[in-house]
Amino acid sequence: MRIRVGHLYPDYLNIYADRGNIAVLEERARLRGHELDVRSIGMGDLVPAAEIDLFYVGGGQDREQSLVAQDLAGKTGPLREAAEAGTAFLAVCGGYQLLGRFYRDVAGTELPGIGLLPLHTIAGKLRMIGDVLLDCAWAGETMAGFENHAGRTILDDGAEPLGRVVSGFGNDGVSGFEGCRWQRVYGTYLHGPLLPRNPWFADHILAEALAHAGGPTELAPLPDELEAEAHRVSAERARARGGRF
């Protein structure tokens, strides 16, 4: 199967090796006989919503977010239609924030989001940095990564987090939540990049994209010894770090 990926703003939103998530998806798809067709969608580009199985957007700092926010807001319609039609989404850090309703920086300037996820973000003065470990009860798995953000993301009442914080800060340092998920849309602060040390989540995203493409959703297991070790080391660092802010 050919899995069609729309990579939003790769020239602007790509810090902390977030582009590596695409490389992981490409390799894990290839090993199962599938192909990733990755298309860059940048400033001023139309969104071919009906032609995409997975949208990916990485992280960026305030400057990069401010540069893309208005353009992304202009893409709200087709992106919403895609999500409602079952297209998968994965957004990291700055991209995660812009999938909410708005991001307000420390100066009070408010950047529009596309309202795909039920949340908003307000910048704080203290950065939340370090290894993170999550309990993703909905999947029966744990997720490990690295966070570095000043934004406090507040989920709406009833919104589903990606996971509950075991160690680290998470969305805001107080709620115990990290990330958000809705239908096939997933947002998180976890860098590292995220997918090399969480192969189960990489396969979950692949399966969601394959489902949209009309392909098989059962993926053959892969020999993930190195990935499991990466997860173990990251999880141990997070546990050693202790509780949340």
Buried (B, 14 or more C-beta within 10 A) or exposed (E): BEBBBBBBBBEBBBBBBBBBBBBBBBBBBEEBEBEBEBEEBEEEBEBEBEEBBBBBBBBBBBEBBBBBBEBBBBBBEBBBEBBEEEBBBBBBBBBBBBBBBBBBBEEEEBBBBBBBBBBBBBBBEEEBEBBBBBBBEEBEBBBBBBBBBBBBBBBEEEBBBBBBBBBBBBBBBEBBBBBBBBBBBBBBBBBBBBBBBBBBBBBBBBBBBBBBBEBEEEBEEBEBEEBEEBBEEBBBBBBEBEEBE
